[in-house]
Amino acid sequence: MIRFAASAIVLLSSLALAAAQTPPATTTPPSKPTVKKSATKPKAAAVKPAEQMNSGPCRLGVISVIGENYSVQKFGVTIFEAEAKEVPIDWGLDDLVFARVRAATNNDSSIRRIAYPKGAFDPFYHAKAIFIPDPKETLPVIVKGFTANVNCDRYLVATTYKSKLPNSNMTLNGIGTYNQGLGNIIRHSHLFANVAITLIDGRSYEQIKRPLTDIGANLAANMRLFEDPITKLDNSLFPDPPETASTNAALRERTRALVVERLDRNLPGYLKEE
């Protein structure tokens, strides 16, 4: 009995010692539940102003082909002293045409600006026909070629043209500036903006005549008794050499102001409803 009690004491002592030497079990903190993010709904694409203007019916499509080149011309006493240079520019003159049409129509949303393929108007500006007009070189045929799916009621086309310098045989080409005089002593400079407006029916592609508008505007300009201050240019602003015209900020702003004046004078007659 005594032997059994001693054995039991020894066994209990061994178990207690083993328990004291065993490190406590490490408890792992419970992991946080994974929160699934709800899929973000894609935002609706914002409609750009240009897209808004290109939606809905088109009452008038505006096509402007006036702003690629600037003419710098110099005249002497005779035609043999004439010099002319076409300088590429990026002055936003075509943007100006669309802006003035929109302003003249109180920002009518049914008016659109129509893009055209590069070189589309080359046949018009560089016509090969001399005596018998080639239909392929006319504005209605050219416009029809790239607007078949546009479906505007009418198209207003702004182009440039050549005119005669008053009291001379000198030709002013498109939009630009000229310097005229005797030698290097007595000279004067002017701006010019030969901008033509053509209205074309969007169904038949026939030109819509506005004879009274053309005659009235030209008559008013020709009857001016004094020199037009908006065209007079200080000789210091005349680009010499001609290539400097494209970076001449003062010349740019003066030319834009002249184009606006010409457009605002002529557009109302073409925009009125019959």
RODO-2510 file (C-alpha; in nm, 4 decimals, decimal comma):
residues 274
     n   res          X          Y          Z
     1     m     0,0000     0,0000     0,0000
     2     i     0,2807     0,2363     0,0917
     3     r     0,4626     0,1309    -0,2310
     4     f     0,1504     0,2161    -0,4380
     5     a     0,1129     0,5570    -0,2764
     6     a     0,4787     0,6416    -0,3431
     7     s     0,4430     0,5380    -0,7066
     8     a     0,1351     0,7572    -0,7486
     9     i     0,3175     1,0557    -0,5999
    10     v     0,6106     1,0070    -0,8391
    11     l     0,3729     0,9856    -1,1414
    12     l     0,1830     1,3005    -1,0460
    13     s     0,5086     1,4898    -0,9933
    14     s     0,6280     1,3898    -1,3463
    15     l     0,3043     1,5062    -1,5081
    16     a     0,3160     1,8412    -1,3285
    17     l     0,6766     1,8960    -1,4380
    18     a     0,5915     1,8160    -1,8025
    19     a     0,2974     2,0561    -1,7966
    20     a     0,5148     2,3338    -1,6589
    21     q     0,7766     2,2818    -1,9375
    22     t     0,5202     2,2757    -2,2276
    23     p     0,4794     2,6278    -2,3784
    24     p     0,1266     2,7592    -2,3935
    25     a    -0,0502     2,7179    -2,7257
    26     t    -0,0330     3,0272    -2,9472
    27     t    -0,3769     3,1576    -3,0324
    28     t    -0,4138     3,2981    -3,3883
    29     p    -0,6319     3,6080    -3,4038
    30     p    -0,9369     3,5524    -3,6134
    31     s    -0,8922     3,6803    -3,9688
    32     k    -1,0994     3,9792    -4,0731
    33     p    -1,3779     3,8948    -4,3078
    34     t    -1,3019     3,9910    -4,6678
    35     v    -1,5248     4,2708    -4,7794
    36     k    -1,6110     4,2446    -5,1464
    37     k    -1,6210     4,5759    -5,3226
    38     s    -1,9255     4,6238    -5,5263
    39     a    -1,8520     4,6683    -5,8932
    40     t    -1,8419     5,0352    -5,9828
    41     k    -2,0960     5,1175    -6,2439
    42     p    -1,9399     5,2896    -6,5420
    43     k    -2,0309     5,6530    -6,5622
    44     a    -2,2214     5,7650    -6,8619
    45     a    -1,9941     5,9385    -7,1108
    46     a    -2,0404     6,3103    -7,1104
    47     v    -2,1811     6,4460    -7,4326
    48     k    -1,9420     6,6946    -7,5854
    49     p    -2,0751     7,0218    -7,7247
    50     a    -1,9626     6,9204    -8,0736
    51     e    -2,1650     6,5997    -8,0459
    52     q    -2,4669     6,7938    -7,9296
    53     m    -2,4406     7,0236    -8,2298
    54     n    -2,4116     6,7251    -8,4640
    55     s    -2,7261     6,5587    -8,3351
    56     g    -3,0771     6,6280    -8,4569
    57     p    -3,1871     6,7852    -8,7838
    58     c    -2,9475     6,9947    -8,9876
    59     r    -3,1033     7,3097    -9,1259
    60     l    -2,7746     7,4567    -9,2469
    61     g    -2,4338     7,2981    -9,2974
    62     v    -2,1410     7,5420    -9,2835
    63     i    -1,8358     7,4678    -9,4970
    64     s    -1,5436     7,7104    -9,4792
    65     v    -1,2398     7,6950    -9,7080
    66     i    -1,0725     8,0318    -9,6519
    67     g    -0,8059     7,9814    -9,3882
    68     e    -0,5130     7,7839    -9,5260
    69     n    -0,3035     8,0498    -9,6999
    70     y    -0,2237     8,4186    -9,6593
    71     s    -0,1331     8,6279    -9,9607
    72     v     0,1566     8,8740    -9,9279
    73     q     0,1846     9,1001   -10,2327
    74     k     0,4045     9,3908   -10,3311
    75     f     0,3372     9,6305   -10,6177
    76     g     0,5451     9,8943   -10,7874
    77     v     0,4569    10,1419   -11,0572
    78     t     0,4313     9,8803   -11,3343
    79     i     0,3006     9,5248   -11,3441
    80     f     0,6569     9,3990   -11,3877
    81     e     0,7408     9,5101   -11,0344
    82     a     0,4729     9,2931   -10,8772
    83     e     0,5654     9,0202   -10,6263
    84     a     0,3316     8,7686   -10,4630
    85     k     0,3778     8,4915   -10,2086
    86     e     0,1274     8,2479   -10,0549
    87     v     0,2166     8,1780    -9,6903
    88     p     0,0586     7,8843    -9,4989
    89     i    -0,1209     8,0049    -9,1845
    90     d    -0,3124     7,8567    -8,8934
    91     w    -0,5117     8,1560    -8,7710
    92     g    -0,8489     7,9895    -8,7146
    93     l    -1,0205     8,1770    -8,9983
    94     d    -1,2428     7,8784    -9,0806
    95     d    -1,3429     7,8560    -8,7135
    96     l    -1,4269     8,2249    -8,7364
    97     v    -1,6725     8,1675    -9,0215
    98     f    -1,8671     7,9078    -8,8238
    99     a    -1,8649     8,1283    -8,5132
   100     r    -2,0071     8,4268    -8,7043
   101     v    -2,2797     8,2136    -8,8649
   102     r    -2,3789     8,0831    -8,5226
   103     a    -2,3783     8,4345    -8,3787
   104     a    -2,5935     8,5641    -8,6645
   105     t    -2,8507     8,2899    -8,5998
   106     n    -2,8585     8,3194    -8,2179
   107     n    -2,6655     7,9923    -8,1783
   108     d    -2,9223     7,7870    -8,3663
   109     s    -2,8588     7,4205    -8,2762
   110     s    -2,9692     7,3055    -8,6231
   111     i    -2,6575     7,4624    -8,7769
   112     r    -2,3612     7,2289    -8,8158
   113     r    -2,0035     7,2646    -8,9264
   114     i    -1,9280     7,0174    -9,2046
   115     a    -1,5832     6,8642    -9,2449
   116     y    -1,4453     6,7909    -9,5901
   117     p    -1,1655     6,5692    -9,7256
   118     k    -0,8249     6,7263    -9,7715
   119     g    -0,7859     6,8574   -10,1240
   120     a    -1,1594     6,8395   -10,1966
   121     f    -1,1657     7,2024   -10,3156
   122     d    -0,8465     7,1908   -10,5224
   123     p    -1,0475     7,1640   -10,8481
   124     f    -1,2308     7,4838   -10,7534
   125     y    -0,9252     7,6867   -10,6584
   126     h    -0,7086     7,5490   -10,9392
   127     a    -0,9613     7,5083   -11,2182
   128     k    -0,8162     7,3794   -11,5451
   129     a    -1,1106     7,4697   -11,7661
   130     i    -1,0631     7,8045   -11,9408
   131     f    -1,3394     7,8613   -12,1929
   132     i    -1,5989     7,5953   -12,1095
   133     p    -1,6623     7,5428   -11,7336
   134     d    -1,6058     7,1897   -11,6104
   135     p    -1,8926     7,0801   -11,3778
   136     k    -1,6420     6,8879   -11,1653
   137     e    -1,4802     7,2190   -11,0735
   138     t    -1,8000     7,3842   -10,9479
   139     l    -1,8928     7,4186   -10,5816
   140     p    -2,2288     7,2299   -10,6007
   141     v    -2,0628     6,9216   -10,7524
   142     i    -1,7709     6,9319   -10,5077
   143     v    -2,0010     6,9715   -10,2042
   144     k    -2,2288     6,6922   -10,3230
   145     g    -1,9279     6,4615   -10,3416
   146     f    -1,8747     6,4520    -9,9622
   147     t    -2,2184     6,5375    -9,8176
   148     a    -2,4307     6,2553    -9,9623
   149     n    -2,4991     6,1181    -9,6117
   150     v    -2,5074     6,4476    -9,4226
   151     n    -2,8641     6,5460    -9,5120
   152     c    -2,8640     6,9191    -9,4437
   153     d    -3,1389     7,1347    -9,5901
   154     r    -2,8828     7,3821    -9,7192
   155     y    -2,5067     7,4329    -9,7281
   156     l    -2,3335     7,7651    -9,6804
   157     v    -1,9874     7,7599    -9,8374
   158     a    -1,7256     8,0261    -9,7651
   159     t    -1,4433     8,0541   -10,0192
   160     t    -1,1960     8,3181   -10,1327
   161     y    -1,1668     8,4804   -10,4735
   162     k    -0,9435     8,7123   -10,6737
   163     s    -1,0220     9,0796   -10,7228
   164     k    -0,8663     9,3784   -10,8980
   165     l    -0,6831     9,6417   -10,7003
   166     p    -0,8842     9,9628   -10,7562
   167     n    -0,7532    10,1837   -11,0363
   168     s    -0,5003     9,9242   -11,1492
   169     n    -0,4563     9,5920   -11,3249
   170     m    -0,3122     9,4278   -11,0124
   171     t    -0,4851     9,1193   -10,8744
   172     l    -0,5466     9,0616   -10,5030
   173     n    -0,5693     8,6921   -10,4269
   174     g    -0,7913     8,5733   -10,1410
   175     i    -0,7025     8,7059    -9,7958
   176     g    -0,3827     8,8945    -9,7298
   177     t    -0,1926     9,2203    -9,7367
   178     y    -0,0249     9,4289   -10,0043
   179     n     0,2342     9,7050   -10,0148
   180     q     0,2361     9,9529   -10,3005
   181     g     0,4385    10,2551   -10,3997
   182     l     0,7348    10,4077   -10,5724
   183     g     1,0672    10,2452   -10,4937
   184     n     1,1378    10,2306   -10,1218
   185     i     1,0318    10,5867   -10,0452
   186     i     0,6598    10,6449   -10,0939
   187     r     0,4765    10,3265   -10,0046
   188     h     0,1542    10,2310    -9,8275
   189     s     0,0174     9,9000    -9,7000
   190     h    -0,3336     9,7582    -9,6807
   191     l    -0,5217     9,4451    -9,5813
   192     f    -0,7771     9,2733    -9,8007
   193     a    -1,0266     8,9913    -9,7481
   194     n    -1,1986     8,8583   -10,0599
   195     v    -1,4518     8,6229    -9,8986
   196     a    -1,7400     8,4839   -10,1059
   197     i    -2,0524     8,3162    -9,9680
   198     t    -2,2339     8,0511   -10,1724
   199     l    -2,5645     7,8935   -10,0712
   200     i    -2,6442     7,5448   -10,2035
   201     d    -2,9697     7,3499   -10,1794
   202     g    -2,9172     7,0276    -9,9837
   203     r    -3,1587     6,8221   -10,1971
   204     s    -3,1062     6,9356   -10,5547
   205     y    -2,7530     7,0720   -10,5012
   206     e    -2,8400     7,3772   -10,7047
   207     q    -2,6957     7,7127   -10,6125
   208     i    -2,9421     7,9456   -10,4394
   209     k    -2,8962     8,2949   -10,5776
   210     r    -2,8889     8,6002   -10,3544
   211     p    -2,8263     8,8725   -10,6155
   212     l    -2,9551     9,1668   -10,4125
   213     t    -2,7293     9,0719   -10,1235
   214     d    -2,4184     9,0605   -10,3413
   215     i    -2,4958     9,3835   -10,5263
   216     g    -2,5890     9,5761   -10,2117
   217     a    -2,2788     9,4800   -10,0162
   218     n    -2,0411     9,5530   -10,3025
   219     l    -2,2141     9,8815   -10,3863
   220     a    -2,1867    10,0008   -10,0264
   221     a    -1,8166     9,9190   -10,0212
   222     n    -1,7465    10,0894   -10,3538
   223     m    -1,9349    10,4085   -10,2587
   224     r    -1,7178    10,4669    -9,9528
   225     l    -1,5719    10,8165    -9,9988
   226     f    -1,2760    10,7799    -9,7670
   227     e    -1,0184    10,5121    -9,7125
   228     d    -1,1483    10,2254    -9,5034
   229     p    -0,9581    10,2460    -9,1718
   230     i    -0,9984     9,8727    -9,1085
   231     t    -0,7910     9,7892    -9,4182
   232     k    -0,5180    10,0483    -9,3722
   233     l    -0,1989     9,8894    -9,2367
   234     d     0,1089    10,0551    -9,0970
   235     n     0,4117     9,9791    -9,3125
   236     s     0,5934     9,8434    -9,0068
   237     l     0,3409     9,5570    -8,9904
   238     f     0,3875     9,4513    -9,3510
   239     p     0,5633     9,1105    -9,3440
   240     d     0,9077     9,1347    -9,5018
   241     p     1,0113     8,8689    -9,5846
   242     p     0,6626     8,7265    -9,6586
   243     e     0,7272     8,4093    -9,4568
   244     t     0,7165     8,6117    -9,1340
   245     a     0,3431     8,6731    -9,1828
   246     s     0,2420     8,3478    -9,0124
   247     t     0,4022     8,4516    -8,6806
   248     n     0,2974     8,8181    -8,6902
   249     a     0,0450     8,8431    -8,4045
   250     a    -0,0641     9,2004    -8,4860
   251     l    -0,1185     9,1115    -8,8505
   252     r    -0,3183     8,8073    -8,7443
   253     e    -0,5548     9,0056    -8,5213
   254     r    -0,6028     9,2820    -8,7767
   255     t    -0,6821     9,0275    -9,0481
   256     r    -0,9276     8,8402    -8,8271
   257     a    -1,1058     9,1680    -8,7499
   258     l    -1,1355     9,2422    -9,1221
   259     v    -1,2747     8,8944    -9,1963
   260     v    -1,5335     8,9377    -8,9188
   261     e    -1,6374     9,2738    -9,0662
   262     r    -1,6787     9,1208    -9,4129
   263     l    -1,8751     8,8238    -9,2803
   264     d    -2,1057     9,0281    -9,0595
   265     r    -2,1806     9,2564    -9,3530
   266     n    -2,2699     8,9751    -9,5961
   267     l    -2,4054     8,6836    -9,3908
   268     p    -2,7489     8,8222    -9,2947
   269     g    -2,8657     8,8228    -9,6575
   270     y    -2,7755     8,4552    -9,6953
   271     l    -2,9194     8,3429    -9,3638
   272     k    -3,2642     8,4977    -9,3951
   273     e    -3,5495     8,2621    -9,4718
   274     e    -3,7330     8,3074    -9,7980
***
